[in-house]
Amino acid sequence: MASEVAMEGSTVAAAGTTDAPVPTDKQPHKLDKKWTFWFDNQSKKHGAAWGSSLRKVFTFDTVEEFWSLYENIFKPSKLLSNADFHLFKAGVEPKWEDPECANGGKWTVICSRKAILDIMWLETLMALIGEQFDEADEICGVVASVRQQRQDKISLWTKTAANEAAQMSIGRKWKEILNITDQITYSFHDDSRRERSGKQKSRYNV
């Protein structure tokens, strides 16, 4: 992938050749943290344990790597039903059992239109890697879940569910980033583990 991107960049540069020298030692723009894309296609393993089909896609830590990956991988709207696409901090697995997630929860936005799902996904990704949240250390990652009957959703996972002030700050900021007015809800992973019914008990709302 990296070689393909380099070739594309060379082609673009050649097409716009001028008398000015083209810099060859431009340094990549480092991000504050490393991030990892994950993919989970539950539809391929019907009845299998949750997370058994979870696969790591790629870890990156520069702006250039992010855009290269984003342009060359499927957008959420193109995924099959019951597939999940994740972006989490490197070293954190998108599972309830991960130590960073075990005591956490998630804000969830339901999306009924595929085009809007892709826009919300990109806006959230840029906000995460760009450290736009005041409580950035509280955030574990984000999940785009493609479901049937227009129940696609994006969930922002955080690590300390009981810290209401931090979660409310994150929820308000996320709504601002997504430019939405509908109420969004926060659920605890502990509640989801106990119920196992698919229904999420709302703890916080913004």
N, C-alpha and C positions, 0 to 999 in steps of 0.2 A: 504494500500500500504506500509506504513511504517513497519508494522509487517512482511509483506512478505519479504521486503528487509532485515530486521533484521534476519529472518530465513535463508535466502540465505547466509548471511554473516557468520552465525554460522556454516552452513554446510561446507562452504569453509574452515573456520578455523579448523574445526574438521578433515577434510581430510588431512590437512597439519600439524598435531600436532607435536610439537617438545618438547624438555625439557624446552625451554624458556617459562616463564610465558606470557600469553596473556593479554595485557592491557585491562581493562574494562572501564576506565574512559577517553578514548580519546575524546577530545573536537572537535566538528565539525568546519569546516573552514568557518568562516563568510565572506559573501560578503560585499562590500562597500554599496550596495543598495539592497532593496527588489525588486523582479521582479514577474510579474504575467503572466501566460499563459492564452490566451483567444482563443475561437473557434467560428467560424461563418459559418454555413452551409446555404447559401442563396438558394440553390437548393430545400430545403424543404418548402420554403415559396415563391413560385413564385409570383412576383408582390408585395410582401410586402415591406414596407419601409426599406431602407438600415439600417443595424444595429439592426433590430428588433429581429433577431435570435442570436445576440451576447451573448455568455455565458462565464463567468469566470470559468477557470478550476482549477487553484491552484496558490497560492502565496508562494514563497520560498525565503530564504536569506542565504543558505549555499551551499557550493560546493556539499556536499553529497546529499542534497535534489534535486539539479539540475540534477545530474546524475541518481538518482532514477526515477525522472519524465521522463527524456529523454529516458530512456531504457524501460519505461512502457507505453508510449503513442505513437500514430501513428506518423510516419514521414510524411512530406508533400506529398511525392510521393504516399502514400497509401490513400490519401484523395480523395473524389469524386470531380468531376468538380464543380466549383462555390463555393468551400469551402475555407475559409481563416483561417490560424493559426497565432496567434500573440504572441509575447513576448514584454510586455511593463513594464516600471517602475511602481511599485506598486503605486496605487492612480491615475494613468493616464489611461483613457479609450481610446481604439483605435478608436476614432471618431473625425471627424473634429470639432465637437462642444465642445470637451473637452478644457478647458482653456489653457492647456499646448500645445495643438495641433492647436488651432484656427488660429494662425498667422504663422503657419509652412508650411512645404512641405515635399517632399520625394525624395530620390534617388531611382531609379528603375533599376533592372537588369532582363532582359528577359532570361529565361532558356528553351531550347528546349529538354533537356534530364532529365528524372526523377532522375536518379542516381546523376547527377550533382546538381540538385535542393537540394537533401538531404545533399550533401557535403557543398554547399554554406550556407544552413540553419544552420548546426552545427557550421561551422567556424564563422558565424556572431554571433550566440548565445554566443560562448565562448569569442569572442572579446568584446561583450557588458558586460557580467557579470564580465569579467576580466579587465574592464576599460582600454582597449587598445587604445581608441580614445583620442586625446589631448582635443577635444571639447566634452567630455563625457556629460557635463551638458546640451548640446544642443540636445542630442538625447532623443527621447521619446520612441522609440521601433522599432520593425521590424515585417513585415507581409509577410508570404508566401501565395501566392494566386494561387490556382490550377484552370486552365482554359482549355478550349477545344482548339484543333488545335495547340498544342505545344506552347501555349502562357502563360505557367506558369511563374510566376515572384516573385521576392523578393524585397520588398520596405523598405527602412530605413527611418523612420519618424523623422523629427527634428522640433524644436519649433519656430525658428526665421528665416523664409524664407528670409527676407530682409538682413540678415547678410551674405553677399556673401562670405566674407573671411572665416567665420566659416564653411559654407556649402561646400566650395571648399576643405577645409582641411579635412572634414569628407569624402567627395567623393573620394579624392585621397587615404586616408587611407583605405577606404573600398575596393577599387580596389586592393590595395596591399595585404590586408588580403585574398581576394578571388582569388588572383593571376590571374587576367584577364587583357586582353589588349584591349578588345573592349570598345568603348566609352559608358559611362553611362550618364543618364540625370537626371536633377532635375526639379520638377514641384511644383508650389505653390498650396496649398489646395484651395485658393481663386479662382484660375483659374478653377480648377476642379469643384468647386461648381457652378460657373457661366455657364460653358459649358454643363455639365451633358451629354456629348455625348460619354464619354468613351475615347475620345482623350485627351492626356496630352500635354499641351503647355510646351515646354522645355525652362527653364530659364537659367540654368547653365549646362555645359558639362565638363566632364573630361575623 
